[in-house]
Amino acid sequence: MVLPHPHQLHRVLDHAEPASRGRQHGTDGARYFYPLTVYPWHLQALLTFVLPLGFIGFYPACDFLGQSANTSLPLDVALWTPAVGAAMLVLALAVFAAGLRRYESAGS
């Protein structure tokens, strides 16, 4: 087995790093969002109710830090986080079950 010289190891690592960054950006992309308060009300509603990314970090963090979310939405949405999590779990399980019912094996 041939190992690279220690001075050349950085070249190997430089080529490996961008691939791992791409995976991380694809899976951790939500952590780069700005606070929801910088968006207009229609995007706040979209990121809260349609794609509930606000419930992942923004509203629980505001509640944990004792700060008001100051969104233009009428409710105290941090209190709804467990219910939204449960609803999304039920929705995901229903979609998964529907996919299993329609699955047809590729083999014989």
Residue frames as a rotation matrix with the C-alpha (Angstrom) as fourth column:
MET 1
0.585 0.811 0.000 0.00
0.811 -0.585 0.000 0.00
0.000 0.000 -1.000 0.00
VAL 2
-0.500 -0.742 0.446 1.37
0.750 -0.629 -0.206 3.38
0.433 0.231 0.871 -1.00
LEU 3
0.382 0.576 -0.722 0.62
0.850 -0.526 0.030 6.27
-0.362 -0.626 -0.691 1.30
PRO 4
0.623 -0.162 0.765 0.93
0.400 -0.775 -0.490 9.88
0.672 0.611 -0.418 0.16
HIS 5
-0.531 -0.839 -0.117 3.73
0.643 -0.309 -0.701 11.96
0.552 -0.447 0.704 1.55
PRO 6
-0.124 0.535 -0.836 2.49
0.914 -0.265 -0.306 14.05
-0.385 -0.802 -0.456 4.50
HIS 7
-0.650 -0.159 -0.743 3.12
0.001 -0.978 0.209 17.26
-0.760 0.135 0.636 2.54
GLN 8
-0.919 0.331 -0.214 0.85
-0.237 -0.031 0.971 16.00
0.315 0.943 0.107 -0.26
LEU 9
-0.680 0.684 -0.264 -1.97
0.729 0.595 -0.339 14.93
-0.075 -0.423 -0.903 2.02
HIS 10
-0.435 0.533 -0.726 -3.54
0.025 -0.799 -0.601 18.39
-0.900 -0.279 0.334 1.91
ARG 11
-0.745 0.155 -0.649 -4.10
-0.666 -0.227 0.710 17.95
-0.037 0.962 0.272 -1.84
VAL 12
-0.791 0.479 -0.381 -6.10
0.347 0.863 0.367 14.79
0.505 0.158 -0.849 -1.21
LEU 13
-0.476 0.614 -0.630 -8.14
0.763 -0.067 -0.642 16.47
-0.437 -0.787 -0.436 1.51
ASP 14
-0.670 0.213 -0.711 -8.80
-0.326 -0.945 0.024 19.55
-0.667 0.248 0.703 -0.63
HIS 15
-0.773 0.389 -0.501 -10.51
-0.448 0.225 0.865 17.35
0.449 0.893 0.001 -3.22
ALA 16
-0.624 0.541 -0.564 -12.56
0.639 0.768 0.029 15.47
0.449 -0.342 -0.825 -0.64
GLU 17
-0.805 0.249 -0.539 -13.86
0.341 -0.548 -0.764 18.55
-0.486 -0.798 0.356 1.16
PRO 18
-0.764 0.557 -0.326 -16.21
-0.645 -0.685 0.340 20.00
-0.034 0.470 0.882 -1.51
ALA 19
-0.471 0.619 -0.629 -18.19
-0.033 0.700 0.714 16.76
0.882 0.357 -0.309 -1.74
SER 20
-0.496 0.289 -0.818 -18.81
0.851 0.350 -0.392 16.72
0.173 -0.891 -0.420 1.98
ARG 21
-0.873 0.195 -0.446 -19.80
-0.025 -0.933 -0.360 20.38
-0.486 -0.303 0.820 1.90
GLY 22
-0.694 0.635 -0.338 -22.37
-0.538 -0.147 0.830 19.64
0.478 0.758 0.444 -0.78
ARG 23
-0.324 0.571 -0.754 -23.97
0.509 0.777 0.370 16.92
0.798 -0.264 -0.542 1.29
GLN 24
-0.613 0.056 -0.788 -23.93
0.753 -0.257 -0.605 19.09
-0.237 -0.965 0.115 4.37
HIS 25
-0.906 0.292 -0.307 -25.45
-0.334 -0.938 0.094 22.05
-0.260 0.188 0.947 2.53
GLY 26
-0.553 0.726 -0.409 -28.16
-0.295 0.288 0.911 19.81
0.779 0.624 0.055 1.13
THR 27
-0.076 0.529 -0.845 -29.10
0.681 0.647 0.343 18.41
0.728 -0.549 -0.410 4.51
ASP 28
-0.213 -0.064 -0.975 -28.31
0.908 -0.380 -0.174 21.35
-0.359 -0.923 0.140 6.76
GLY 29
-0.608 -0.074 0.791 -29.47
0.585 -0.715 0.383 24.09
0.537 0.696 0.478 4.44
ALA 30
0.449 0.888 0.095 -32.22
0.555 -0.361 0.750 25.18
0.700 -0.284 -0.655 6.83
ARG 31
0.354 -0.327 -0.876 -29.73
0.872 -0.224 0.436 26.45
-0.339 -0.918 0.206 9.35
TYR 32
-0.724 -0.680 0.119 -28.66
0.667 -0.645 0.372 29.21
-0.176 0.349 0.921 6.96
PHE 33
0.103 0.828 0.551 -32.09
0.760 -0.423 0.493 30.86
0.641 0.368 -0.673 6.85
TYR 34
-0.774 -0.219 0.594 -32.43
-0.119 -0.871 -0.477 34.31
0.621 -0.441 0.648 8.27
PRO 35
-0.819 0.563 -0.112 -34.84
0.225 0.135 -0.965 34.81
-0.528 -0.815 -0.237 11.17
LEU 36
-0.323 0.770 0.549 -38.40
0.946 0.266 0.184 34.73
-0.004 0.579 -0.815 9.92
THR 37
0.346 0.514 -0.785 -38.98
0.588 -0.771 -0.245 38.32
-0.731 -0.377 -0.569 10.97
VAL 38
-0.519 -0.584 -0.625 -36.89
-0.134 -0.666 0.734 39.66
-0.844 0.465 0.267 8.06
TYR 39
-0.891 0.248 0.379 -39.30
0.449 0.369 0.814 38.14
0.062 0.895 -0.441 5.54
PRO 40
-0.640 0.753 0.150 -42.65
-0.685 -0.648 0.333 39.66
0.348 0.110 0.931 4.52
TRP 41
-0.238 0.604 0.761 -45.77
-0.809 0.310 -0.500 38.17
-0.538 -0.734 0.414 6.10
HIS 42
0.718 0.561 -0.411 -46.59
-0.696 0.583 -0.420 35.89
0.004 0.588 0.809 3.14
LEU 43
0.052 -0.764 -0.643 -43.15
-0.368 0.584 -0.724 34.23
0.928 0.275 -0.251 3.31
GLN 44
-0.697 -0.209 0.686 -43.45
-0.714 0.111 -0.691 33.97
0.069 -0.972 -0.227 7.09
ALA 45
0.263 0.886 0.383 -46.74
-0.823 0.413 -0.389 32.14
-0.503 -0.212 0.838 6.62
LEU 46
0.655 -0.077 -0.751 -45.21
-0.554 0.627 -0.548 29.90
0.513 0.775 0.368 3.93
LEU 47
-0.314 -0.894 -0.318 -42.21
-0.302 0.412 -0.860 28.99
0.900 -0.174 -0.400 6.08
THR 48
-0.675 0.142 0.724 -44.46
-0.726 0.051 -0.686 28.43
-0.134 -0.989 0.069 9.09
PHE 49
0.075 0.871 0.486 -47.48
-0.625 0.421 -0.658 26.55
-0.777 -0.254 0.575 7.77
VAL 50
0.826 0.225 -0.516 -46.69
-0.559 0.432 -0.707 25.14
0.064 0.873 0.483 4.31
LEU 51
0.296 -0.828 -0.476 -43.03
0.247 0.548 -0.799 24.24
0.923 0.119 0.367 4.81
PRO 52
0.935 0.347 0.076 -42.83
0.049 -0.339 0.939 24.35
0.352 -0.875 -0.334 8.62
LEU 53
0.065 -0.991 -0.116 -39.16
0.592 0.132 -0.795 25.31
0.803 -0.017 0.596 8.93
GLY 54
-0.114 -0.050 0.992 -40.00
-0.517 -0.850 -0.102 27.98
0.849 -0.524 0.071 11.49
PHE 55
0.801 0.495 0.337 -41.12
-0.548 0.381 0.744 25.28
0.240 -0.781 0.577 13.89
ILE 56
0.628 -0.636 -0.448 -37.76
0.499 0.771 -0.395 23.51
0.597 0.025 0.802 13.62
GLY 57
-0.255 -0.888 -0.383 -35.64
0.918 -0.099 -0.383 26.26
0.303 -0.449 0.841 15.06
PHE 58
-0.608 -0.087 0.789 -36.94
0.130 -0.991 -0.010 29.81
0.783 0.097 0.614 14.98
TYR 59
0.290 0.829 0.478 -40.01
-0.425 -0.336 0.840 29.66
0.857 -0.447 0.255 17.21
PRO 60
0.766 -0.050 -0.641 -38.55
0.525 0.623 0.580 27.23
0.370 -0.781 0.504 19.78
ALA 61
-0.312 -0.947 -0.072 -35.36
0.858 -0.248 -0.450 29.34
0.408 -0.202 0.890 19.97
CYS 62
-0.411 0.237 0.880 -37.35
-0.177 -0.968 0.178 32.53
0.894 -0.083 0.440 20.54
ASP 63
0.682 0.729 0.055 -39.35
-0.239 0.151 0.959 30.84
0.691 -0.668 0.277 23.28
PHE 64
0.525 -0.565 -0.636 -36.25
0.784 0.611 0.105 29.29
0.330 -0.554 0.764 24.88
LEU 65
-0.561 -0.808 0.178 -34.43
0.708 -0.580 -0.403 32.63
0.429 -0.100 0.898 24.88
GLY 66
-0.161 0.597 -0.786 -37.47
0.823 -0.359 -0.441 34.43
-0.545 -0.718 -0.433 26.25
GLN 67
-0.847 -0.150 -0.510 -37.74
-0.126 -0.875 0.468 36.72
-0.516 0.461 0.722 23.23
SER 68
0.270 0.961 -0.064 -40.86
-0.178 -0.015 -0.984 37.55
-0.946 0.277 0.167 21.30
ALA 69
-0.150 -0.286 0.947 -40.92
0.801 0.526 0.285 36.18
-0.579 0.801 0.150 17.77
ASN 70
-0.235 0.115 -0.965 -42.29
-0.166 -0.983 -0.077 39.57
-0.958 0.142 0.250 16.56
THR 71
-0.885 0.034 0.465 -43.81
0.449 0.330 0.830 38.00
-0.125 0.943 -0.307 13.49
SER 72
-0.727 0.674 -0.131 -46.86
-0.687 -0.710 0.158 39.40
0.014 0.204 0.979 11.80
LEU 73
-0.481 0.565 -0.671 -48.67
0.110 0.798 0.593 36.13
0.870 0.211 -0.446 12.46
PRO 74
0.101 0.659 0.745 -51.50
-0.591 -0.562 0.578 36.35
0.800 -0.499 0.333 14.99
LEU 75
0.901 0.342 -0.268 -50.66
-0.029 0.663 0.748 33.41
0.433 -0.666 0.607 17.27
ASP 76
0.265 -0.835 0.481 -48.00
-0.906 -0.045 0.422 32.50
-0.331 -0.548 -0.768 19.75
VAL 77
0.643 0.113 -0.757 -46.67
-0.617 0.661 -0.426 29.85
0.452 0.742 0.495 17.41
ALA 78
-0.496 -0.868 0.017 -43.97
-0.701 0.389 -0.598 28.48
0.513 -0.309 -0.801 19.72
LEU 79
-0.371 0.436 0.820 -46.71
-0.719 0.424 -0.551 26.77
-0.588 -0.794 0.156 21.72
TRP 80
0.691 0.694 -0.202 -47.86
-0.637 0.452 -0.624 24.96
-0.341 0.560 0.755 18.59
THR 81
-0.146 -0.862 -0.485 -44.48
-0.980 0.194 -0.050 23.33
0.137 0.468 -0.873 17.89
PRO 82
-0.762 -0.149 0.630 -45.28
-0.327 0.928 -0.176 19.90
-0.559 -0.340 -0.756 19.44
ALA 83
0.237 0.931 0.279 -48.65
-0.036 0.295 -0.955 19.76
-0.971 0.216 0.103 17.68
VAL 84
0.603 -0.087 -0.793 -47.10
-0.779 -0.280 -0.561 20.67
-0.173 0.956 -0.237 14.34
GLY 85
-0.525 -0.850 -0.045 -44.41
-0.849 0.519 0.098 18.02
-0.060 0.089 -0.994 14.85
ALA 86
-0.521 0.418 0.744 -47.06
-0.045 0.857 -0.513 15.39
-0.852 -0.301 -0.427 15.58
ALA 87
0.580 0.782 -0.226 -49.14
-0.233 -0.107 -0.967 16.47
-0.780 0.614 0.120 12.57
MET 88
0.263 -0.564 -0.783 -46.12
-0.965 -0.137 -0.225 16.30
0.020 0.814 -0.580 10.26
LEU 89
-0.756 -0.497 0.426 -45.30
-0.543 0.840 0.016 12.82
-0.366 -0.219 -0.905 11.60
VAL 90
-0.050 0.833 0.551 -48.85
0.083 0.554 -0.829 11.63
-0.995 0.004 -0.097 10.89
LEU 91
0.710 0.287 -0.643 -48.70
-0.542 -0.360 -0.759 13.16
-0.449 0.888 -0.100 7.41
ALA 92
-0.199 -0.879 -0.434 -45.31
-0.980 0.186 0.074 11.55
0.016 0.439 -0.898 6.68
LEU 93
-0.725 -0.025 0.689 -46.55
-0.231 0.950 -0.208 8.14
-0.649 -0.310 -0.695 7.88
ALA 94
0.361 0.921 0.149 -49.67
-0.029 0.170 -0.985 8.44
-0.932 0.351 0.088 5.71
VAL 95
0.550 -0.242 -0.799 -47.62
-0.825 -0.302 -0.477 9.30
-0.126 0.922 -0.366 2.63
PHE 96
-0.578 -0.813 0.063 -45.23
-0.807 0.582 0.106 6.43
-0.123 0.010 -0.992 3.39
ALA 97
-0.416 0.507 0.755 -48.13
-0.028 0.823 -0.567 3.97
-0.909 -0.257 -0.328 3.83
ALA 98
0.676 0.664 -0.321 -49.68
-0.305 -0.145 -0.941 5.13
-0.671 0.734 0.105 0.54
GLY 99
0.139 -0.723 -0.676 -46.36
-0.989 -0.063 -0.136 4.57
0.056 0.688 -0.724 -1.18
LEU 100
-0.755 -0.401 0.519 -46.09
-0.490 0.871 -0.039 1.07
-0.436 -0.284 -0.854 0.27
ARG 101
0.093 0.875 0.475 -49.60
-0.014 0.478 -0.878 0.20
-0.996 0.075 0.056 -0.97
ARG 102
0.848 0.265 -0.458 -48.72
-0.406 -0.230 -0.884 1.28
-0.340 0.936 -0.088 -4.51
TYR 103
-0.124 -0.990 -0.062 -45.28
-0.863 0.077 0.499 -0.33
-0.489 0.115 -0.864 -4.55
GLU 104
0.960 0.273 -0.063 -44.73
-0.266 0.817 -0.512 -3.03
-0.088 0.509 0.856 -7.14
SER 105
0.359 -0.873 0.331 -41.62
0.007 0.357 0.934 -5.13
-0.933 -0.333 0.134 -6.99
ALA 106
0.207 -0.387 -0.898 -39.16
-0.934 -0.351 -0.064 -4.88
-0.291 0.853 -0.434 -9.83
GLY 107
-0.809 -0.573 0.127 -38.46
-0.533 0.808 0.251 -8.61
-0.246 0.136 -0.960 -9.65
SER 108
-0.433 0.652 -0.622 -40.58
-0.461 0.432 0.775 -11.56
0.774 0.623 0.113 -10.67
